[in-house]
């Protein structure tokens, strides 16, 4: 049952990254792709019906994590308290900038909130990537199962790391590139004309950066976290995940060059899903590795709720999951097609 809940939490977080990832990416390119107010409103219209519903998956994933792995929830939310507060403020700033941008008929007002929207989106992508970097690298968990990491120490991974060091910053930049690529493909599929062409051009340029930084991080991660090499050696089936991720990234390039926006976006989704799957199943059964004492790592066994609670909760999780999924499918079908700003 612990493994099943591990997979469910991973699934919900992946869905969140795929869905909220494209509107974060749209925010990053908001000031790069658009040339005037009309085009900026087109980008906002492309995510308008979706962005707040996408964040429901973050809330649902957090609730599932709290229920299934309460020790992990307690440890990580106290240890990453400062970073979580920053993420909360960035989420609020994004929502505010989207909602009130057009409430005042002033270029200065609109330009200010456009800059807030773009900056908050980029910083969120970086912090999400740094969070993944912390999970892969590990944190200094004490004998009671808790830890605290400052925002930075000496920028070096080691026995007393900060949330941001050179490795987690590198993963944060990779996340920024990947979500920018994902968002550019979404905007290209939802718009037309010059804005669509510029979005495709941004995607093609960012693709090269993503290829280089993902390859670099993949090699570095094996040195930072020895658990990864052991997992790939003991469970060769994990190699399926990076192989499919690489195929998705290659297909993405082909489809963007062919101006096929929907297949390109779906290829990006495959790439992100299987890239995350590579990290998740390479760490399994750990959910939060410990440094330097690996024996203090939180795993699906010592961080999980009692078996009876997991079994009962699974019966309630199923209808809730299909309810949220059904709502998401309805919204995406209802607002499919190109956007307008009339």
Protein Blocks (a to p, Z undefined) as FASTA:
>chain_A
ZZmmmmmmmmmmmmmmmmmmmmmmmmmmmmmmpmbfklmmmmmmmmmmmmmmmmmmmmmm
mmmmmmmmmmlmmmmmmmmmmmmmmmmmmmmmmmmmmmmmmmpccfklmmmmmmmmmmmm
mmmmmmmmmmmmmmmnopaddfkopacddfbfnopacjbdcfbdfklmmmmmmmmmmmmm
mmmmmmmmmmghjllmmmmmmmmmmmmmmmmmmmmmmmmmmmmmmmlmmmmmmmmmlmmm
mmmmmmmmmmmmmmmmnopaklmmmmmmmmmmmmmmmmmmmmpmcfbdcdfblklpccfk
lmpccfklmmmmmmmmmmmmmmmmmmmmmmmmmmgcjddfZZ
